[in-house]
Amino acid sequence: MINGLAGLVEQFTLPELTRVLRRTVLSALALGIIALVVTVLVSLAAFGFGLCIGLGLGLANIRLVTMQTAKVSSSKVARPIRALASLTLARLALTTVVVILLAVFITSLGLGAVGGIAVFYFLFLANLIGGVLKHRGAST
């Protein structure tokens, strides 16, 4: 699955990938605001706030991926895949700890954060697929 996603991302130029990320961030921001308003109206404010935290964690993860990949690529590390794998493990561990701590203290906040992360990656994949379809339509 990771190789398939990497192949998908490799089809984009840097400006195209930047546009995909920008659309994802704007979509996540809009969805976060809507979700927060709706959840406050139905008395589930902690869940809505958790969704916003999860969307933020997804965004932070994507930003860290791009920064760490650029850093590893420019530093000429002997084993770049190992370096990226260890950085990925650290990011996932940190995200997991944050979500578990949120869930331990306020369950609805933690569940909202898990949902927010899932929604962020759904938006990211939807924007990637939309970009691929647009890219293929323009090239034919």
N, C-alpha and C positions, 0 to 999 in steps of 0.2 A: 504494500500500500504506500509506504514512504517513497519507494522508487517511482511509483506511478505519479505521486504528487510532485516529486522533484522533476520528472519529465514534463509535467503540465506547466510548472513554473518556468522551466527552461525555455519554453516557447515565447516568452515575453521579453521584450527589450526592457531596459531599466525604466524609461519613461512610462511604458505601459504598466509595468508592475507598480510604479508609484501611483498611477491613476487607480489601479485596483485597490491598493491599500488606502488611498484617500477616500474612495467610495465606501469601502468597508468601515472606516472610522466614522464617516458622516452618517452612514446607515445605523451603526451601533449607537452613536450619540442620539440620533432621532428616536430610535427604538427605546433607548434607556430613559429618555425624558417621558415618552408616552407610557412606558411600563411603570415608571415611578408615579405618574399622575393617576393612572388607573388603579394601581395597588393601594395608593393612599385613599382613593375614593371608596374602595371596598374594604378598608381597614386592614390591609396587609402591608403596611408601610415597611416593615423589616424585610419582608420578602422582596419588595421592589428595590429597596436600597441594596440588598444582596445581589439582585440582578445587575444593578449598576456597578457594583464592585466586581462581579464576574466579567462584565464587559470590559472594565478597566484592566483586569488581570489578563484577559485575552489580548488586548491592545499592547500592554506592556510586554507580553511574551513575544508577540510578533516584532515589536521594535527591538527587543533584545536579540532575537534571532538574526535580524538584518545587521545589527551592530557587531555581534560576535562573529558572524560569518565573514564580514568585511575584515575584521581584525585578524582572524585566523588566516584568511587568504593573503593578507598583506604581510604577515609576519613570517611566512615561509617555514611553518612548523613542520618537523619531520613526519609526523603522523597527523595530518589535519582531520581525518575522520574521527580518530580517537579524541582529539581535542574538542571537536564539535559535539561528539557523543557525551563527553563528560560535562560540558557546559549545558547540554540539553537535560541531562540527568539532574543537574543542580537546579535549573529553572523549574522542572517538573516537581522536584522535591519541595522547593519553596512554595510553589502554587498549592501543592497538596497540603502542606502544613498550614498555610493561611486558611484554606477552605475548612480543614478539620477544626482548627481553633475557632473559626466563626461558628461552625455547626455545634461545637461543644458548648459555647457560651449562649448563643441564640440560634436555635435550630433553623428557624425560618430564614434567618440571614445567611446561614451556610448553604441551605438548599437553594436559595436565590442566587448565590454566587456560583454554584455548580451550573444552574440553569443559564446564568449570564455567560459563562465560559462556553457552554455548548452553543448558545445562540450566536456568540461572536464568531465561532469557527464555522457555523452554518452560513452566516453572512459572508465570511471570507471565501468559502468554497463557492457559494452562489456567484459572487463577484468574479472569481477566477474563471468559472465555467462561462459566465456571460462574456468575459473578455476573450476567452478562447473562441467562442462562437462568433463574436464580432470580428476577431482577427481572421478566422477562417473564411468568413463571408466577404471580407475585404480582399483577401488574397485570391479568390476564385473569379 
